[in-house]
Amino acid sequence: MDATGRGRKKQQKMTNEMHPLSSPQHILMGVAHRYGFKFLLDLAMDIDNKSNTKIDKSKKKTMRNAKGDMNVKEKEYNGLKQHLDSFKLVVLQVISRFKTSTIIPAQSHTSPCSAEWCLFRDNEMKKAGVFKSTPLRCATCSEVSHAVCSGLWSEYDWELLSQVEPDMDCLRCCGRKGAMIKKDARKVEREMREKLEELKREVAQENYRMLMTAVNGEGEKREELEKAWGDCGADMSAWQQNFTGNHTMKLLQEEAVNHYTSVFPPTDEILHVKAFLICLGKIAKLCLPRSMTDEEIAEMDDVMLHHLKQFQSQENMTPKLHLLLEHVLPFMRRHTTWAKTSEQGLEALHAIVNRLLNKYRCTRNKEEQMSQVFCSLLHLGYINSNF
């Protein structure tokens, strides 16, 4: 035997027979995530949901979008509150001092503008954080005044000013002076306060907050479940919300299953999912690159019949579960091993289906689109009847 042959034989001997094969492992990962771990996550979410709204599967995406809307509301509320505080605590006070001729002369200020009441002559205006000394040209008299001295007080006015230079008249050209200016300012302050109260009511919806806490996996039971998974040496992907192959195998060990399912009350559902996951763990131990005995095949048949086929029978069957329940055992009886299986054929067909879906992407009706895809697969020879 040459050196290459000896090296290959040595490498084969070094193969760990206790290491699961990638193809069966991939199948078990999909089944465990879909029917086991996802079930526990949904159960934890239901327990953490303290709101009056029941969480349906069809609502999860909508509620995530609703969270984005709430974040926008919170940002709007915080911005308006900061604007109103600056206006009420500084600008209104400066306007009142102008009316009574008791302004506090500014020590170092921006050059006074042409407005009758240039608010920046008062030293307190340096505390008005959101009201900058932005210049604004009057559309009628062409005099340049500070925006705040021209009556731009509301948050909307300043948002508009940050985008374009608005076509506005100064207070003098509008005929506003003296007590009128203060009256107008009070009106703007009242309108902003009413809007702030409305936003506050929208943001402070306790029912919504409790609902979103559960949906986003921030509840106590969800944290307890993830901690138990971490104790078993498995960390969930924050983005995909699933586990790697090695971590999945750790979570299918009987001791691990008993540990992380113990965070839930011992209901019939929990007992079923525990038995289901333990059975998957037993199957995982048989996903090895070796021949299997008749006793092992019979044990696998018994496990599938009594647990996998009975658990969550109301759920839709995924291709991986169908493959596991209907095709693995006949293959194992014929070849006495699971090691010769591969998902490459299915994955190759998946790529072709994706290309066909892209081809028929203009077909809006989903059933009609899938019919076109199926006909194309027939024409291409990828679907046939072999009985």
Backbone hydrogen bonds in HBPLUS format (Angstrom, degrees):
<---DONOR---> <-ACCEPTOR-->    atom                        ^
c    i                          cat <-CA-CA->   ^        H-A-AA   ^      H-
h    n   atom  resd res      DA  || num        DHA   H-A  angle D-A-AA Bond
n    s   type  num  typ     dist DA aas  dist angle  dist       angle   num
A0006-ARG N   A0002-ASP O   3.00 MM   4  6.32 161.8  2.03 154.1 159.4     1
A0007-GLY N   A0003-ALA O   2.87 MM   4  6.04 155.5  1.93 146.8 153.7     2
A0008-ARG N   A0004-THR O   2.95 MM   4  6.21 154.8  2.02 147.8 154.4     3
A0009-LYS N   A0005-GLY O   2.96 MM   4  6.17 161.2  1.99 150.1 155.2     4
A0010-LYS N   A0006-ARG O   2.88 MM   4  6.06 155.0  1.95 146.6 153.7     5
A0011-GLN N   A0007-GLY O   2.92 MM   4  6.11 152.0  2.00 142.7 150.4     6
A0012-GLN N   A0008-ARG O   2.95 MM   4  6.25 152.1  2.03 146.6 154.0     7
A0013-LYS N   A0009-LYS O   3.03 MM   4  6.31 150.5  2.12 143.8 151.6     8
A0014-MET N   A0010-LYS O   3.02 MM   4  6.29 139.0  2.20 140.0 151.2     9
A0014-MET N   A0011-GLN O   3.15 MM   3  5.06 124.0  2.48  90.5 104.9    10
A0015-THR N   A0012-GLN O   3.18 MM   3  5.28 152.4  2.26  99.8 108.1    11
A0019-HIS N   A0016-ASN O   3.12 MM   3  5.53 166.0  2.14 114.6 117.7    12
A0021-LEU N   A0287-CYS O   3.00 MM 266  5.87 143.3  2.14 139.8 150.4    13
A0025-GLN N   A0021-LEU O   3.01 MM   4  5.92 151.2  2.09 144.1 153.3    14
A0026-HIS N   A0022-SER O   2.85 MM   4  5.96 147.7  1.95 144.4 152.3    15
A0027-ILE N   A0023-SER O   3.18 MM   4  6.53 153.8  2.26 148.9 155.3    16
A0028-LEU N   A0024-PRO O   2.93 MM   4  6.24 166.0  1.95 155.5 158.7    17
A0029-MET N   A0025-GLN O   2.84 MM   4  6.03 153.0  1.91 148.4 156.1    18
A0030-GLY N   A0026-HIS O   3.17 MM   4  6.39 165.0  2.19 146.9 149.5    19
A0031-VAL N   A0027-ILE O   3.06 MM   4  6.36 162.8  2.09 153.4 158.1    20
A0032-ALA N   A0028-LEU O   2.81 MM   4  5.86 164.5  1.83 151.3 156.3    21
A0033-HIS N   A0029-MET O   2.94 MM   4  6.06 163.6  1.96 153.2 157.5    22
A0034-ARG N   A0030-GLY O   3.00 MM   4  6.03 166.1  2.02 146.1 150.6    23
A0035-TYR N   A0031-VAL O   2.95 MM   4  5.84 169.3  1.96 150.8 154.3    24
A0036-GLY N   A0032-ALA O   2.87 MM   4  4.89 135.6  2.07 124.5 134.4    25
A0037-PHE N   A0032-ALA O   2.87 MM   5  6.26 152.9  1.95 151.5 160.2    26
A0038-LYS N   A0033-HIS O   2.98 MM   5  5.71 149.5  2.08 144.8 152.0    27
A0040-LEU N   A0036-GLY O   3.16 MM   4  6.52 153.3  2.23 147.5 154.3    28
A0041-LEU N   A0037-PHE O   2.91 MM   4  6.22 155.4  1.97 150.5 157.7    29
A0042-ASP N   A0038-LYS O   2.90 MM   4  6.11 161.8  1.93 151.3 155.7    30
A0043-LEU N   A0039-PHE O   2.95 MM   4  6.13 152.1  2.03 143.1 151.4    31
A0044-ALA N   A0040-LEU O   2.90 MM   4  6.12 157.6  1.95 147.6 153.2    32
A0045-MET N   A0041-LEU O   2.96 MM   4  6.18 151.6  2.04 144.1 152.2    33
A0046-ASP N   A0042-ASP O   2.96 MM   4  6.23 153.2  2.03 146.0 152.6    34
A0047-ILE N   A0043-LEU O   3.03 MM   4  6.31 154.1  2.09 147.3 154.1    35
A0048-ASP N   A0044-ALA O   2.94 MM   4  6.13 153.8  2.01 146.2 153.4    36
A0049-ASN N   A0045-MET O   3.03 MM   4  6.09 121.3  2.38 137.4 151.5    37
A0049-ASN N   A0046-ASP O   3.33 MM   3  5.13 142.9  2.48  91.3 101.6    38
A0059-LYS N   A0056-ASP O   2.98 MM   3  5.32 151.3  2.06 108.8 117.8    39
A0060-LYS N   A0057-LYS O   3.42 MM   3  5.67 160.3  2.46 106.8 112.0    40
A0063-MET N   A0059-LYS O   2.82 MM   4  6.03 154.8  1.89 157.9 165.1    41
A0064-ARG N   A0060-LYS O   2.97 MM   4  6.25 145.6  2.10 144.9 154.3    42
A0065-ASN N   A0061-LYS O   3.02 MM   4  6.33 153.8  2.09 146.6 153.6    43
A0066-ALA N   A0062-THR O   2.86 MM   4  6.15 144.0  1.99 138.7 150.0    44
A0067-LYS N   A0063-MET O   2.93 MM   4  6.20 139.2  2.10 138.3 148.1    45
A0068-GLY N   A0064-ARG O   3.24 MM   4  6.64 150.7  2.33 141.2 147.9    46
A0069-ASP N   A0065-ASN O   3.05 MM   4  6.47 151.2  2.14 145.8 153.8    47
A0070-MET N   A0066-ALA O   2.91 MM   4  6.20 150.5  1.99 144.8 152.9    48
A0071-ASN N   A0067-LYS O   2.92 MM   4  6.24 150.1  2.01 148.7 156.6    49
A0072-VAL N   A0068-GLY O   3.13 MM   4  6.44 149.0  2.23 142.7 150.5    50
A0073-LYS N   A0069-ASP O   3.00 MM   4  6.36 151.6  2.09 144.2 152.2    51
A0074-GLU N   A0070-MET O   2.87 MM   4  6.18 157.2  1.93 151.5 157.2    52
A0075-LYS N   A0071-ASN O   2.99 MM   4  6.20 157.9  2.04 145.2 150.9    53
A0076-GLU N   A0072-VAL O   2.92 MM   4  6.14 156.3  1.97 147.6 154.5    54
A0077-TYR N   A0073-LYS O   2.81 MM   4  6.04 154.5  1.87 149.0 156.5    55
A0078-ASN N   A0074-GLU O   2.94 MM   4  6.17 166.8  1.96 152.7 155.3    56
A0079-GLY N   A0075-LYS O   3.02 MM   4  6.17 159.6  2.06 146.6 152.4    57
A0080-LEU N   A0076-GLU O   2.97 MM   4  6.12 162.3  2.01 148.7 153.4    58
A0081-LYS N   A0077-TYR O   2.91 MM   4  6.06 157.1  1.96 151.3 158.0    59
A0082-GLN N   A0078-ASN O   3.08 MM   4  6.25 161.1  2.12 145.6 150.0    60
A0083-HIS N   A0079-GLY O   3.06 MM   4  6.25 156.8  2.11 144.2 151.0    61
A0084-LEU N   A0080-LEU O   2.80 MM   4  5.98 162.6  1.83 152.0 156.8    62
A0085-ASP N   A0081-LYS O   2.92 MM   4  6.05 159.6  1.96 149.0 154.4    63
A0086-SER N   A0082-GLN O   3.15 MM   4  6.34 162.3  2.18 145.5 149.7    64
A0087-PHE N   A0083-HIS O   3.01 MM   4  6.23 156.3  2.06 147.2 154.3    65
A0088-LYS N   A0084-LEU O   2.79 MM   4  5.89 169.1  1.80 156.4 159.4    66
A0089-LEU N   A0085-ASP O   2.91 MM   4  5.73 164.4  1.94 146.8 152.1    67
A0090-VAL N   A0086-SER O   3.12 MM   4  5.56 139.4  2.29 128.9 137.3    68
A0091-VAL N   A0086-SER O   3.34 MM   5  6.81 159.1  2.39 147.8 152.5    69
A0092-LEU N   A0087-PHE O   2.86 MM   5  6.10 162.4  1.89 173.6 175.1    70
A0094-VAL N   A0090-VAL O   2.88 MM   4  6.14 156.2  1.94 157.8 165.0    71
A0095-ILE N   A0091-VAL O   2.93 MM   4  6.20 161.1  1.97 155.0 160.1    72
A0096-SER N   A0092-LEU O   2.99 MM   4  6.21 154.1  2.06 143.8 150.7    73
A0097-ARG N   A0093-GLN O   3.03 MM   4  6.32 149.3  2.13 143.1 151.1    74
A0098-PHE N   A0094-VAL O   2.97 MM   4  6.29 147.4  2.08 148.0 157.1    75
A0099-LYS N   A0095-ILE O   3.10 MM   4  6.40 152.1  2.18 145.7 152.7    76
A0100-THR N   A0096-SER O   3.18 MM   4  6.48 144.0  2.31 140.9 150.0    77
A0101-SER N   A0097-ARG O   2.77 MM   4  5.66 101.7  2.39 134.5 152.7    78
A0102-THR N   A0097-ARG O   2.78 MM   5  4.84 163.1  1.81 140.5 144.8    79
A0101-SER N   A0098-PHE O   3.21 MM   3  4.80 156.2  2.27  94.2 101.2    80
A0123-ASN N   A0104-ILE O   2.62 MM  19  5.50 157.4  1.67 157.5 165.9    81
A0106-ALA N   A0121-ARG O   2.93 MM  15  5.47 136.9  2.11 145.0 143.1    82
A0121-ARG N   A0118-CYS O   3.04 MM   3  5.93 161.8  2.07 127.4 129.5    83
A0122-ASP N   A0119-LEU O   3.10 MM   3  5.82 165.4  2.12 117.6 122.2    84
A0125-MET N   A0122-ASP O   3.26 MM   3  5.95 162.1  2.29 117.7 122.4    85
A0126-LYS N   A0123-ASN O   3.47 MM   3  6.31 170.7  2.48 117.5 119.9    86
A0127-LYS N   A0124-GLU O   2.91 MM   3  5.70 166.9  1.93 124.5 129.0    87
A0128-ALA N   A0125-MET O   3.11 MM   3  5.24 158.1  2.16 104.4 111.3    88
A0129-GLY N   A0127-LYS O   2.94 MM   2  5.60 122.9  2.27 111.6  95.1    89
A0131-PHE N   A0128-ALA O   3.15 MM   3  5.51 137.7  2.34 110.0 121.8    90
A0147-ALA N   A0134-THR O   2.72 MM  13  5.65 152.2  1.79 168.5 178.0    91
A0136-LEU N   A0145-SER O   2.63 MM   9  5.37 140.6  1.78 156.2 169.9    92
A0145-SER N   A0136-LEU O   2.92 MM   9  5.37 169.8  1.94 150.8 149.9    93
A0138-CYS N   A0143-GLU O   2.89 MM   5  5.45 167.2  1.90 151.7 155.1    94
A0142-SER N   A0138-CYS O   3.04 MM   4  4.62 131.8  2.29 117.0 127.0    95
A0139-ALA N   A0168-MET O   2.92 MM  29  5.62 158.9  1.96 138.4 144.7    96
A0149-CYS N   A0146-HIS O   3.04 MM   3  5.08 123.6  2.37  96.5 111.6    97
A0150-SER N   A0146-HIS O   3.03 MM   4  6.28 117.7  2.43 141.8 158.2    98
A0150-SER N   A0147-ALA O   3.05 MM   3  5.09 147.1  2.17  98.8 109.1    99
A0152-LEU N   A0147-ALA O   3.14 MM   5  5.54 159.7  2.18 152.0 147.9   100
A0151-GLY N   A0148-VAL O   3.47 MM   3  5.44 165.1  2.49 100.5 102.7   101
A0158-TRP N   A0154-SER O   3.29 MM   4  6.68 154.9  2.36 146.7 152.5   102
A0159-GLU N   A0155-GLU O   2.95 MM   4  6.22 148.4  2.05 149.1 158.4   103
A0160-LEU N   A0156-TYR O   2.93 MM   4  6.16 158.9  1.98 151.8 157.2   104
A0161-LEU N   A0157-ASP O   2.92 MM   4  6.14 150.1  2.01 140.6 149.6   105
A0162-SER N   A0158-TRP O   3.04 MM   4  6.17 140.6  2.20 136.3 145.2   106
A0163-GLN N   A0160-LEU O   3.11 MM   3  5.34 148.6  2.21 103.6 112.9   107
A0164-VAL N   A0160-LEU O   2.99 MM   4  6.19 174.7  1.99 169.8 168.1   108
A0174-CYS N   A0170-CYS O   3.08 MM   4  6.35 135.1  2.29 142.6 155.7   109
A0176-ARG N   A0171-LEU O   2.90 MM   5  5.16 161.0  1.94 160.4 155.9   110
A0175-GLY N   A0172-ARG O   3.08 MM   3  5.19 156.8  2.14 102.5 109.6   111
A0180-MET N   A0177-LYS O   3.08 MM   3  5.42 140.5  2.24 142.4 133.9   112
A0181-ILE N   A0178-GLY O   3.10 MM   3  5.65 129.6  2.36 110.5 121.3   113
A0183-LYS N   A0179-ALA O   2.93 MM   4  6.16 156.0  1.98 149.3 156.4   114
A0184-ASP N   A0180-MET O   2.86 MM   4  6.10 160.1  1.90 151.6 156.5   115
A0185-ALA N   A0181-ILE O   2.93 MM   4  6.15 155.7  1.99 146.7 153.7   116
A0186-ARG N   A0182-LYS O   2.95 MM   4  6.18 154.8  2.01 147.2 153.5   117
A0187-LYS N   A0183-LYS O   3.05 MM   4  6.32 150.6  2.14 144.4 152.3   118
A0188-VAL N   A0184-ASP O   3.01 MM   4  6.34 158.6  2.06 151.1 156.1   119
A0189-GLU N   A0185-ALA O   2.92 MM   4  6.14 158.2  1.96 148.6 155.0   120
A0190-ARG N   A0186-ARG O   2.94 MM   4  6.15 153.1  2.01 144.9 151.7   121
A0191-GLU N   A0187-LYS O   3.02 MM   4  6.28 158.6  2.06 149.8 155.2   122
A0192-MET N   A0188-VAL O   2.98 MM   4  6.22 160.4  2.02 151.2 156.3   123
A0193-ARG N   A0189-GLU O   2.99 MM   4  6.14 152.7  2.06 143.2 151.1   124
A0194-GLU N   A0190-ARG O   2.99 MM   4  6.23 155.6  2.05 148.4 154.3   125
A0195-LYS N   A0191-GLU O   3.06 MM   4  6.28 157.6  2.11 145.7 151.7   126
A0196-LEU N   A0192-MET O   2.90 MM   4  6.09 150.1  1.99 143.8 152.4   127
A0197-GLU N   A0193-ARG O   3.00 MM   4  6.27 153.5  2.07 146.6 152.8   128
A0198-GLU N   A0194-GLU O   3.09 MM   4  6.36 152.8  2.17 143.8 150.9   129
A0199-LEU N   A0195-LYS O   2.98 MM   4  6.28 158.6  2.02 149.2 154.5   130
A0200-LYS N   A0196-LEU O   2.86 MM   4  6.04 150.6  1.95 145.2 154.3   131
A0201-ARG N   A0197-GLU O   3.06 MM   4  6.31 150.9  2.15 144.2 150.3   132
A0202-GLU N   A0198-GLU O   3.18 MM   4  6.48 151.8  2.26 143.1 150.6   133
A0203-VAL N   A0199-LEU O   2.89 MM   4  6.12 158.0  1.93 153.4 159.1   134
A0204-ALA N   A0200-LYS O   2.97 MM   4  5.96 150.7  2.05 144.1 151.8   135
A0209-ARG N   A0205-GLN O   3.08 MM   4  6.41 159.2  2.13 151.4 157.6   136
A0210-MET N   A0206-GLU O   2.95 MM   4  6.19 164.3  1.98 155.1 158.2   137
A0211-LEU N   A0207-ASN O   3.04 MM   4  6.19 152.4  2.11 141.8 149.9   138
A0212-MET N   A0208-TYR O   2.88 MM   4  6.14 163.4  1.91 156.6 159.9   139
A0213-THR N   A0209-ARG O   2.95 MM   4  6.12 146.5  2.06 145.5 154.7   140
A0214-ALA N   A0210-MET O   3.30 MM   4  6.55 153.5  2.38 142.1 147.0   141
A0215-VAL N   A0211-LEU O   3.05 MM   4  6.35 164.6  2.08 151.3 155.7   142
A0216-ASN N   A0212-MET O   2.97 MM   4  5.93 160.0  2.01 146.7 150.9   143
A0218-GLU N   A0213-THR O   2.95 MM   5  5.17 160.9  1.99 170.7 167.3   144
A0217-GLY N   A0214-ALA O   3.17 MM   3  5.33 163.1  2.20 108.7 112.5   145
A0223-GLU N   A0219-GLY O   3.11 MM   4  6.32 162.3  2.14 148.0 152.9   146
A0224-GLU N   A0220-GLU O   2.86 MM   4  6.09 152.2  1.94 147.4 155.8   147
A0225-LEU N   A0221-LYS O   2.89 MM   4  6.11 152.9  1.97 146.2 153.1   148
A0226-GLU N   A0222-ARG O   2.96 MM   4  6.22 164.9  1.98 154.6 158.0   149
A0227-LYS N   A0223-GLU O   2.94 MM   4  6.08 149.3  2.03 142.7 151.3   150
A0228-ALA N   A0224-GLU O   3.03 MM   4  6.27 153.1  2.10 142.4 149.3   151
A0229-TRP N   A0225-LEU O   2.97 MM   4  6.31 152.6  2.05 148.4 156.2   152
A0230-GLY N   A0226-GLU O   2.90 MM   4  6.13 151.6  1.98 141.4 149.5   153
A0231-ASP N   A0227-LYS O   2.87 MM   4  6.21 144.1  2.00 145.2 155.2   154
A0232-CYS N   A0229-TRP O   3.05 MM   3  5.18 133.8  2.27  97.7 110.6   155
A0234-ALA N   A0229-TRP O   3.09 MM   5  5.48 161.1  2.13 142.8 141.5   156
A0233-GLY N   A0230-GLY O   2.95 MM   3  5.03 160.1  1.99 106.9 112.3   157
A0237-SER N   A0242-ASN O   2.81 MM   5  5.44 175.6  1.81 163.2 164.0   158
A0241-GLN N   A0237-SER O   2.82 MM   4  5.04 136.4  2.01 134.4 143.0   159
A0248-THR N   A0244-THR O   2.89 MM   4  6.09 149.4  1.99 148.6 157.7   160
A0249-MET N   A0245-GLY O   3.03 MM   4  6.33 156.8  2.09 150.0 155.5   161
A0250-LYS N   A0246-ASN O   3.13 MM   4  6.44 147.4  2.24 140.9 149.5   162
A0251-LEU N   A0247-HIS O   3.06 MM   4  6.34 151.8  2.14 145.2 152.2   163
A0252-LEU N   A0248-THR O   3.12 MM   4  6.36 120.7  2.49 141.1 156.2   164
A0252-LEU N   A0249-MET O   3.29 MM   3  5.19 146.6  2.41  94.2 103.7   165
A0253-GLN N   A0250-LYS O   3.34 MM   3  5.68 166.9  2.36 108.5 112.0   166
A0256-ALA N   A0253-GLN O   3.01 MM   3  5.29 115.6  2.44 103.9 119.5   167
A0257-VAL N   A0253-GLN O   2.91 MM   4  6.21 161.5  1.94 160.7 166.8   168
A0258-ASN N   A0254-GLU O   3.01 MM   4  6.22 164.9  2.03 151.8 155.3   169
A0259-HIS N   A0255-GLU O   3.07 MM   4  6.25 142.3  2.22 137.3 147.7   170
A0259-HIS N   A0256-ALA O   3.06 MM   3  5.01 119.7  2.43  92.4 108.0   171
A0260-TYR N   A0256-ALA O   3.02 MM   4  6.34 167.4  2.04 168.8 165.3   172
A0261-THR N   A0257-VAL O   3.09 MM   4  5.98 150.4  2.18 147.6 155.1   173
A0262-SER N   A0259-HIS O   3.27 MM   3  5.43 145.6  2.39  99.3 109.1   174
A0264-PHE N   A0261-THR O   3.26 MM   3  5.89 168.2  2.28 115.4 119.0   175
A0267-THR N   A0265-PRO O   2.77 MM   2  5.76 132.5  2.00 114.9  99.5   176
A0271-LEU N   A0267-THR O   3.03 MM   4  6.34 159.5  2.08 150.6 156.4   177
A0272-HIS N   A0268-ASP O   2.95 MM   4  6.18 151.3  2.03 147.0 154.6   178
A0273-VAL N   A0269-GLU O   2.93 MM   4  6.24 166.3  1.95 154.7 157.9   179
A0274-LYS N   A0270-ILE O   2.84 MM   4  5.94 151.8  1.92 147.0 155.4   180
A0275-ALA N   A0271-LEU O   3.04 MM   4  6.20 162.3  2.07 142.2 146.6   181
A0276-PHE N   A0272-HIS O   2.87 MM   4  6.10 154.4  1.94 148.7 156.8   182
A0277-LEU N   A0273-VAL O   2.96 MM   4  6.12 163.5  1.98 147.8 150.8   183
A0278-ILE N   A0274-LYS O   2.95 MM   4  6.14 158.2  2.00 150.8 157.4   184
A0279-CYS N   A0275-ALA O   2.95 MM   4  6.09 151.9  2.03 142.9 150.4   185
A0280-LEU N   A0276-PHE O   3.01 MM   4  6.36 151.7  2.09 144.5 152.4   186
A0281-GLY N   A0277-LEU O   2.94 MM   4  6.22 147.6  2.04 141.4 150.5   187
A0282-LYS N   A0278-ILE O   2.96 MM   4  6.35 144.6  2.09 143.0 152.4   188
A0283-ILE N   A0279-CYS O   2.95 MM   4  6.28 155.7  2.01 149.3 155.9   189
A0284-ALA N   A0280-LEU O   2.82 MM   4  6.07 149.0  1.91 144.5 153.8   190
A0285-LYS N   A0281-GLY O   3.20 MM   4  6.50 139.5  2.37 139.1 147.8   191
A0286-LEU N   A0283-ILE O   2.88 MM   3  5.22 149.4  1.97 107.6 117.7   192
A0287-CYS N   A0284-ALA O   3.19 MM   3  5.23 163.2  2.22 103.5 108.6   193
A0290-ARG N   A0288-LEU O   2.85 MM   2  5.64 137.0  2.03 106.2  93.3   194
A0292-MET N   A0336-THR O   2.67 MM  44  5.37 160.0  1.71 157.0 161.7   195
A0297-ILE N   A0293-THR O   3.10 MM   4  6.43 159.0  2.14 150.8 156.4   196
A0298-ALA N   A0294-ASP O   2.91 MM   4  6.08 155.8  1.96 145.2 152.2   197
A0299-GLU N   A0295-GLU O   2.87 MM   4  6.08 150.5  1.96 142.8 151.2   198
A0300-MET N   A0296-GLU O   2.96 MM   4  6.19 155.7  2.02 145.4 151.6   199
A0301-ASP N   A0297-ILE O   2.94 MM   4  6.19 152.5  2.02 145.1 152.8   200
A0302-ASP N   A0298-ALA O   2.93 MM   4  6.18 155.8  1.99 146.7 153.0   201
A0303-VAL N   A0299-GLU O   2.91 MM   4  6.15 157.0  1.97 148.9 155.2   202
A0304-MET N   A0300-MET O   3.00 MM   4  6.20 165.0  2.02 150.2 153.6   203
A0305-LEU N   A0301-ASP O   3.01 MM   4  6.13 159.8  2.06 147.7 153.4   204
A0306-HIS N   A0302-ASP O   3.08 MM   4  6.11 169.5  2.09 152.6 154.7   205
A0307-HIS N   A0303-VAL O   3.19 MM   4  5.96 143.7  2.33 143.6 150.8   206
A0309-LYS N   A0304-MET O   3.09 MM   5  6.18 154.0  2.16 169.9 170.5   207
A0310-GLN N   A0307-HIS O   3.20 MM   3  5.26 137.9  2.39  98.7 110.5   208
A0311-PHE N   A0307-HIS O   3.00 MM   4  5.96 136.9  2.19 154.1 162.7   209
A0315-GLU N   A0312-GLN O   3.08 MM   3  5.60 163.7  2.11 115.0 120.2   210
A0322-HIS N   A0318-THR O   2.98 MM   4  6.23 163.0  2.01 158.3 163.7   211
A0323-LEU N   A0319-PRO O   2.88 MM   4  6.04 157.8  1.93 146.7 152.8   212
A0324-LEU N   A0320-LYS O   2.96 MM   4  6.18 154.9  2.03 144.6 151.4   213
A0325-LEU N   A0321-LEU O   2.89 MM   4  6.06 162.8  1.92 153.9 157.8   214
A0326-GLU N   A0322-HIS O   2.89 MM   4  5.72 162.1  1.92 150.7 155.7   215
A0327-HIS N   A0323-LEU O   3.13 MM   4  5.16 150.5  2.22 126.0 133.1   216
A0328-VAL N   A0323-LEU O   3.17 MM   5  6.38 134.1  2.39 162.6 172.5   217
A0331-PHE N   A0327-HIS O   3.25 MM   4  6.29 155.2  2.31 142.7 149.8   218
A0332-MET N   A0328-VAL O   2.85 MM   4  6.13 153.2  1.93 152.2 160.8   219
A0333-ARG N   A0329-LEU O   2.89 MM   4  6.11 158.1  1.94 158.6 163.6   220
A0334-ARG N   A0330-PRO O   3.14 MM   4  6.25 144.9  2.27 137.1 146.0   221
A0335-HIS N   A0331-PHE O   2.89 MM   4  6.08 157.1  1.94 150.9 157.2   222
A0336-THR N   A0332-MET O   2.53 MM   4  4.68 132.3  1.75 137.5 144.0   223
A0341-THR N   A0338-TRP O   3.38 MM   3  5.99 168.6  2.40 117.6 119.5   224
A0347-GLU N   A0343-GLU O   2.85 MM   4  6.06 161.9  1.88 157.8 163.7   225
A0348-ALA N   A0344-GLN O   2.81 MM   4  5.95 152.0  1.89 146.8 154.3   226
A0349-LEU N   A0345-GLY O   3.01 MM   4  6.26 155.6  2.08 144.1 150.6   227
A0350-HIS N   A0346-LEU O   2.86 MM   4  6.09 144.9  1.98 141.9 152.6   228
A0351-ALA N   A0347-GLU O   3.08 MM   4  6.41 150.3  2.17 144.2 150.2   229
A0352-ILE N   A0348-ALA O   3.18 MM   4  6.55 151.7  2.27 143.2 150.6   230
A0353-VAL N   A0349-LEU O   2.90 MM   4  6.18 159.7  1.94 152.5 158.0   231
A0354-ASN N   A0350-HIS O   2.98 MM   4  6.24 154.0  2.05 147.2 154.2   232
A0355-ARG N   A0351-ALA O   3.11 MM   4  6.42 151.3  2.19 142.3 149.3   233
A0356-LEU N   A0352-ILE O   2.97 MM   4  6.30 154.3  2.04 149.6 157.0   234
A0357-LEU N   A0353-VAL O   2.83 MM   4  6.07 153.7  1.90 151.3 158.7   235
A0358-ASN N   A0354-ASN O   3.04 MM   4  6.27 150.2  2.14 141.2 148.9   236
A0359-LYS N   A0355-ARG O   2.94 MM   4  6.24 141.0  2.10 137.0 148.5   237
A0360-TYR N   A0356-LEU O   2.94 MM   4  6.23 152.3  2.01 151.1 156.9   238
A0363-THR N   A0360-TYR O   3.10 MM   3  5.70 164.6  2.12 118.3 123.1   239
A0369-GLN N   A0365-ASN O   2.92 MM   4  6.14 153.2  2.00 150.6 159.0   240
A0370-MET N   A0366-LYS O   2.96 MM   4  6.21 162.3  1.99 152.4 155.9   241
A0371-SER N   A0367-GLU O   2.96 MM   4  6.18 146.8  2.07 143.7 153.4   242
A0372-GLN N   A0368-GLU O   3.02 MM   4  6.30 151.0  2.11 144.8 151.7   243
A0373-VAL N   A0369-GLN O   3.00 MM   4  6.35 153.6  2.07 147.2 154.8   244
A0374-PHE N   A0370-MET O   2.91 MM   4  6.11 159.3  1.95 146.3 151.5   245
A0375-CYS N   A0371-SER O   2.98 MM   4  6.18 161.3  2.02 148.0 152.8   246
A0376-SER N   A0372-GLN O   3.04 MM   4  6.23 155.0  2.11 144.1 150.9   247
A0377-LEU N   A0373-VAL O   2.98 MM   4  6.29 150.1  2.07 147.2 155.6   248
A0378-LEU N   A0374-PHE O   2.98 MM   4  6.32 149.5  2.07 147.3 155.7   249
A0379-HIS N   A0375-CYS O   2.95 MM   4  6.25 161.5  1.98 150.6 155.2   250
A0380-LEU N   A0376-SER O   2.90 MM   4  6.06 147.2  2.00 144.6 153.7   251
A0382-TYR N   A0377-LEU O   2.95 MM   5  5.29 150.1  2.04 161.7 160.3   252
A0381-GLY N   A0378-LEU O   3.09 MM   3  5.18 151.5  2.17 101.0 109.9   253
